[in-house]
Amino acid sequence: MQQLHGNLTGLSASDKQLLERIYRRRVAPSEVVSEELGAFLGQVSTTVKRQVGVLIDRAGQVTHVIVGDHQKLFLPDLGRARAGRGRLRGLRLVHTHLHGEPLSRDDLLDLAKLRLDLVAAIGIGRGGRSERLYLAHLLPPNPNGELWRELPPVLLHQQEVVCDELIPALEDEYQKAAQAAAVVDDGRDRALVVHIVCTGEDARTRSEAQNPTARVAELRELCRTAGLQVLDVITQKRAQLDPRTLLGKGKLDEVVLRALQYDATVLVFDKELLPAQARTISDTTTLKVIDRTMLILDIFAQHAKSRDGKMQVELAQLKYTLPRLIEKNTMMSRLTGGIGGRGPGETKLEINRRRARERITLLQRQIDNLSSERHERRKMRRRRALPVVAIVGYTNAGKSTLLNTLTRSEVLVEDKLFATLDPTSRRMRFPDERELIITDTVGFIRELPQDLVNAFRATLEELSEADLLMHVVDASDPAMEEQRRSVEKILFELELADKPRLLVYNKIDRLDAEGFASLPFDREAVALSALEPETVRPLLMAIDQALQLSPQRRYWVGWPGCAEAVDDATSEVDAEDGAGEVDAVVDAEGLEPT
């Protein structure tokens, strides 16, 4: 017996037998629907007073009989068969409309989302007679961006569409478009970015709503760093976020259709998705759905090289994933079996959650031990009375480059976000034989995920022991002030607001004279280019002055060519300082201010 799908509630046994008889009908491969089957669908639909539909394969075989209500159908899960790039589903949907109405938007959305060969609606007239036939099919990529085409309605017995000619021709066009795209395809996942601004939150968000450029640019950079190819950005402003879909059902449908148009594989949301929202959106589309937090965690996972960094990233990922563990399919809900596993037992989902919690506990214990080890190393430094300068700042502000320039080191430098995860410490010696330790730390970002902050707390403890925080700001970034405030906010949350700080404007080599003059020098700061050693001298003098117990604190403003070049320095490798850190000793001569 063939299975019936959809809304079967309230159907009598005779109704179900009538519906099951639909499976006996056959359709010629060239026909959308035979006149006989169309008439029978109208009769059955009138009897049960519900929409009735069928899915027909290209051989003319009825594969699914679907029952809806008086307004719409409830399509079953068709899986991913034949749903690859450049291919249609291999099934066409034919269903009835009780009041003779044309194709609805839901019909067209089903056509696009499921990549059906075509969709047809049979309008039922008076007396239950099947009359007009409404048709639509998908369109290959085109300059107008149209996803489908609706054909003029025809009478059921006057069909003009030849399916076994139209559908192969459409699929050939799709194949050509896919082959053309493959020429420029670099193998990366193709992402459609969704940026949502809630205008009713607070003043910061309202200002962001007026100028979302910086936020979108940062999200694009996150995607680039993660290895995603951004196809397009969809921006929506809302007074309140939708609790179920974040951006509203209508807008979500538009996003899904745009993703189909661009042949995207990933949807990236700027806002963090609640577990329920992520499930609702995932149920709407077959695309992978991720949010900004997951994107940042993925970047951290790619860049984690040391054992410490990998542990901290895994902990953050598990804490983020645990509330989002849901039953993906029926396999996840099966009970364990076998000896010792019979009876109610635990479901696979419960086992996965328990194992995740156990792993979180283990990682937390190991990270606590890591924190103790770092604490012991810091005690050794304090016994040697070595001042510590910690470099902090927004991600990709040039912190690692500055460390390399100051200490003649070769710390990894990349034009990517979060290239540095593990703190790196180097020693530097001033002319009066005073030494200090400079530590490069992980970069910050606005709305840094709290799980990530908690996981990296052992690493960020380096900041609490520092005598001076060197806050590096990318002076060439249009969002410089917003980034500076974001770092200040994170430092406040880490209870480091009272720590002495030295503000450094970096990348001034990218500024013209007008741009340099517009820097906010109402606050004490040093301006330099970490790529040009001759501009670093004012910073060295400022560090020297800031670490002295002098009542006066003076800072210098540097500009390429305005200060004498730093004398050639010699460097030598000292003993390892634990956790793979190697100190570089640099003699910086001639730093006394004139």
Backbone hydrogen bonds, N-H to C=O, Kabsch-Sander energy under -0.5 kcal/mol:
donor,donor_aa,acceptor,acceptor_aa,energy
5,H,65,V,-2.4
7,N,67,V,-2.7
8,L,6,G,-1.1
11,L,8,L,-1.7
16,K,12,S,-2.2
17,Q,13,A,-2.1
18,L,14,S,-2.1
19,L,15,D,-2.3
20,E,16,K,-2.5
21,R,17,Q,-1.1
22,I,19,L,-1.5
23,Y,20,E,-1.2
24,R,21,R,-1.5
25,R,22,I,-1.7
27,V,60,G,-1.7
31,E,28,A,-1.8
38,G,34,S,-2.7
39,A,35,E,-2.1
40,F,36,E,-2.2
41,L,37,L,-2.6
42,G,38,G,-1.8
43,Q,39,A,-2.0
44,V,40,F,-2.7
45,S,41,L,-2.7
46,T,42,G,-2.0
47,T,43,Q,-1.8
48,V,44,V,-2.5
49,K,45,S,-1.2
50,R,45,S,-1.2
51,Q,69,D,-2.7
53,G,66,I,-2.8
54,V,94,V,-3.0
55,L,64,H,-1.9
56,I,54,V,-0.5
56,I,92,R,-2.4
57,D,61,Q,-2.4
58,R,90,G,-0.7
60,G,57,D,-1.7
62,V,25,R,-0.6
63,T,55,L,-2.9
63,T,61,Q,-0.6
64,H,55,L,-1.1
65,V,3,Q,-0.6
66,I,53,G,-3.0
67,V,5,H,-2.5
68,G,51,Q,-2.7
69,D,72,K,-2.5
75,L,73,L,-0.5
78,L,76,P,-0.5
81,A,78,L,-0.7
83,A,80,R,-2.0
87,R,84,G,-1.6
89,R,115,R,-3.4
92,R,56,I,-2.2
93,L,118,L,-2.1
94,V,54,V,-2.6
94,V,92,R,-0.5
95,H,120,A,-2.0
96,T,52,V,-1.7
97,H,122,I,-2.6
100,G,97,H,-1.6
108,L,104,S,-1.8
109,L,105,R,-2.6
110,D,106,D,-2.4
111,L,107,D,-2.0
112,A,108,L,-2.1
113,K,109,L,-3.3
114,L,110,D,-2.1
115,R,111,L,-0.5
116,L,111,L,-1.4
117,D,91,L,-2.9
118,L,91,L,-0.5
119,V,136,A,-2.3
120,A,93,L,-2.8
121,A,134,Y,-2.4
122,I,95,H,-3.1
123,G,121,A,-0.7
123,G,132,R,-2.8
124,I,97,H,-2.4
125,G,123,G,-0.5
125,G,129,R,-3.1
128,G,125,G,-1.4
129,R,126,R,-0.9
131,E,123,G,-2.8
131,E,129,R,-0.5
133,L,154,V,-3.5
134,Y,121,A,-2.8
135,L,151,L,-0.5
136,A,119,V,-1.6
137,H,149,R,-1.8
139,L,147,L,-2.6
145,G,142,N,-1.7
149,R,137,H,-2.6
151,L,135,L,-2.2
151,L,149,R,-0.5
154,V,133,L,-1.8
156,L,131,E,-2.1
158,Q,155,L,-2.3
159,Q,156,L,-0.6
163,C,30,S,-2.2
163,C,161,V,-0.7
165,E,162,V,-1.6
166,L,162,V,-2.8
167,I,163,C,-2.1
169,A,165,E,-1.5
170,L,166,L,-2.4
171,E,167,I,-2.5
172,D,168,P,-2.1
173,E,169,A,-1.7
174,Y,170,L,-2.2
175,Q,171,E,-2.4
176,K,172,D,-2.2
177,A,173,E,-2.2
178,A,174,Y,-2.5
179,Q,175,Q,-2.4
180,A,176,K,-2.3
181,A,177,A,-2.1
182,A,178,A,-1.8
183,V,179,Q,-0.9
183,V,180,A,-0.5
184,V,180,A,-0.7
184,V,181,A,-0.6
185,D,181,A,-0.6
189,D,227,G,-0.6
191,A,189,D,-0.6
191,A,229,Q,-3.2
192,L,266,V,-2.5
193,V,191,A,-0.5
193,V,232,D,-2.4
194,V,268,V,-3.4
195,H,193,V,-0.6
195,H,234,I,-3.1
196,I,194,V,-0.6
197,V,236,Q,-2.7
198,C,196,I,-0.5
199,T,197,V,-0.9
199,T,238,R,-2.2
200,G,238,R,-0.6
200,G,239,A,-0.6
201,E,198,C,-1.3
206,R,202,D,-2.2
207,S,203,A,-2.4
208,E,204,R,-1.8
209,A,205,T,-2.2
210,Q,206,R,-1.4
211,N,207,S,-1.3
214,A,211,N,-0.5
216,V,212,P,-2.5
217,A,213,T,-2.8
218,E,214,A,-2.3
219,L,215,R,-2.2
220,R,216,V,-2.5
221,E,217,A,-2.0
222,L,218,E,-2.4
223,C,219,L,-2.2
224,R,220,R,-2.5
225,T,221,E,-2.6
226,A,222,L,-2.1
227,G,223,C,-0.7
227,G,224,R,-0.8
228,L,223,C,-3.2
229,Q,189,D,-3.0
230,V,228,L,-0.7
231,L,191,A,-3.1
231,L,229,Q,-0.6
232,D,191,A,-0.7
234,I,193,V,-3.1
235,T,233,V,-0.5
236,Q,195,H,-2.3
238,R,197,V,-2.7
242,D,246,L,-1.7
246,L,242,D,-1.8
247,L,245,T,-2.0
252,L,248,G,-2.2
253,D,249,K,-2.4
254,E,250,G,-1.7
255,V,251,K,-2.4
256,V,252,L,-2.6
257,L,253,D,-2.4
258,R,254,E,-2.5
259,A,255,V,-2.4
260,L,256,V,-2.0
261,Q,257,L,-2.4
262,Y,258,R,-2.2
263,D,259,A,-0.6
263,D,260,L,-0.5
264,A,259,A,-2.8
265,T,190,R,-3.0
266,V,190,R,-2.0
267,L,288,K,-3.0
268,V,192,L,-2.3
268,V,266,V,-0.5
269,F,267,L,-0.5
269,F,290,I,-2.3
270,D,194,V,-2.5
278,A,274,L,-2.8
279,R,275,P,-2.1
280,T,276,A,-2.3
281,I,277,Q,-2.5
282,S,278,A,-2.3
283,D,279,R,-2.0
284,T,280,T,-0.8
284,T,281,I,-0.7
285,T,281,I,-1.0
288,K,265,T,-1.9
290,I,267,L,-2.6
290,I,288,K,-0.5
292,R,269,F,-1.1
295,L,291,D,-2.1
296,I,292,R,-2.4
297,L,293,T,-2.5
298,D,294,M,-2.1
299,I,295,L,-2.0
300,F,296,I,-2.4
301,A,297,L,-2.3
302,Q,298,D,-2.0
303,H,299,I,-1.9
304,A,300,F,-1.5
310,K,306,S,-2.2
311,M,307,R,-2.2
312,Q,308,D,-2.2
313,V,309,G,-2.3
314,E,310,K,-2.5
315,L,311,M,-2.3
316,A,312,Q,-2.0
317,Q,313,V,-2.5
318,L,314,E,-2.6
319,K,315,L,-2.3
320,Y,316,A,-1.8
321,T,317,Q,-2.5
322,L,318,L,-2.6
324,R,321,T,-1.8
325,L,322,L,-1.5
326,I,324,R,-0.7
328,K,326,I,-0.9
332,M,329,N,-1.1
333,S,330,T,-1.0
334,R,331,M,-1.1
336,T,346,E,-1.1
341,G,338,G,-2.2
348,K,334,R,-1.0
349,L,332,M,-1.3
351,I,347,T,-2.2
352,N,348,K,-2.5
353,R,349,L,-2.2
354,R,350,E,-2.5
355,R,351,I,-2.8
356,A,352,N,-2.1
357,R,353,R,-2.4
358,E,354,R,-2.4
359,R,355,R,-2.4
360,I,356,A,-2.3
361,T,357,R,-2.2
362,L,358,E,-2.2
363,L,359,R,-2.8
364,Q,360,I,-2.5
365,R,361,T,-1.9
366,Q,362,L,-2.2
367,I,363,L,-2.6
368,D,364,Q,-2.0
369,N,365,R,-1.9
370,L,366,Q,-2.1
371,S,367,I,-2.4
372,S,368,D,-1.9
373,E,369,N,-2.3
374,R,370,L,-2.3
375,H,371,S,-2.0
376,E,372,S,-2.0
377,R,373,E,-1.8
378,R,374,R,-2.2
379,K,375,H,-1.9
380,M,376,E,-1.8
381,R,377,R,-1.8
382,R,378,R,-2.3
383,R,379,K,-2.2
384,R,380,M,-1.3
385,A,382,R,-1.4
386,L,381,R,-1.9
389,V,437,I,-3.4
390,A,388,V,-0.5
390,A,468,L,-2.4
391,I,439,T,-3.4
392,V,390,A,-0.6
392,V,470,M,-2.2
394,Y,472,V,-0.7
395,T,444,F,-2.9
397,A,394,Y,-1.3
402,L,398,G,-1.9
403,L,399,K,-2.1
404,N,400,S,-2.3
405,T,401,T,-2.2
406,L,402,L,-2.5
407,T,403,L,-2.2
408,R,404,N,-1.4
409,S,404,N,-0.8
416,K,414,E,-1.9
419,A,416,K,-0.8
421,L,419,A,-0.5
424,T,440,D,-1.8
426,R,438,I,-2.4
428,M,436,L,-2.8
429,R,586,V,-2.4
430,F,434,R,-3.5
433,E,430,F,-1.7
436,L,428,M,-2.3
437,I,387,P,-2.8
438,I,426,R,-3.3
439,T,389,V,-2.7
439,T,437,I,-0.5
440,D,424,T,-3.0
441,T,391,I,-1.1
443,G,420,T,-0.7
444,F,393,G,-2.3
448,L,445,I,-0.8
453,V,449,P,-1.9
454,N,450,Q,-2.7
455,A,451,D,-2.3
456,F,452,L,-2.1
457,R,454,N,-1.2
460,L,456,F,-2.9
461,E,457,R,-1.2
462,E,459,T,-1.6
463,L,460,L,-1.6
464,S,460,L,-0.7
465,E,461,E,-1.0
466,A,463,L,-1.1
467,D,388,V,-2.3
468,L,388,V,-1.5
469,L,500,P,-2.7
470,M,390,A,-3.2
470,M,468,L,-0.5
471,H,469,L,-0.9
471,H,502,L,-1.9
472,V,392,V,-3.0
472,V,470,M,-0.9
473,V,504,V,-3.1
475,A,473,V,-1.1
475,A,506,N,-2.3
477,D,474,D,-1.3
480,M,477,D,-1.7
483,Q,479,A,-2.5
484,R,480,M,-2.5
485,R,481,E,-2.4
486,S,482,E,-2.0
487,V,483,Q,-2.1
488,E,484,R,-2.3
489,K,485,R,-2.3
490,I,486,S,-2.0
491,L,487,V,-2.6
492,F,488,E,-2.0
493,E,489,K,-2.3
494,L,490,I,-1.8
495,E,492,F,-1.7
496,L,491,L,-3.1
499,K,496,L,-1.4
502,L,469,L,-2.8
504,V,471,H,-3.0
505,Y,526,V,-3.5
506,N,473,V,-3.4
506,N,504,V,-0.8
508,I,528,L,-1.6
510,R,507,K,-1.5
511,L,508,I,-1.7
516,F,512,D,-2.6
517,A,513,A,-2.2
518,S,514,E,-1.2
519,L,516,F,-1.5
521,F,519,L,-1.8
523,R,520,P,-0.8
526,V,503,L,-2.0
528,L,505,Y,-2.9
532,E,529,S,-2.0
535,T,532,E,-2.1
536,V,533,P,-1.7
539,L,536,V,-0.6
540,L,536,V,-2.0
541,M,537,R,-2.2
542,A,538,P,-2.2
543,I,539,L,-2.7
544,D,540,L,-2.4
545,Q,541,M,-2.5
546,A,542,A,-2.8
547,L,543,I,-2.0
548,Q,544,D,-0.6
548,Q,545,Q,-0.8
550,S,548,Q,-2.1
558,G,527,A,-0.5
558,G,556,W,-0.6
562,C,559,W,-2.9
567,D,589,E,-0.6
572,E,585,V,-1.0
574,D,583,D,-2.3
577,D,581,E,-3.3
581,E,578,G,-2.4
583,D,575,A,-0.8
585,V,572,E,-1.9
586,V,584,A,-0.5
587,D,570,T,-1.1
588,A,429,R,-1.5
588,A,586,V,-0.7
589,E,587,D,-0.7
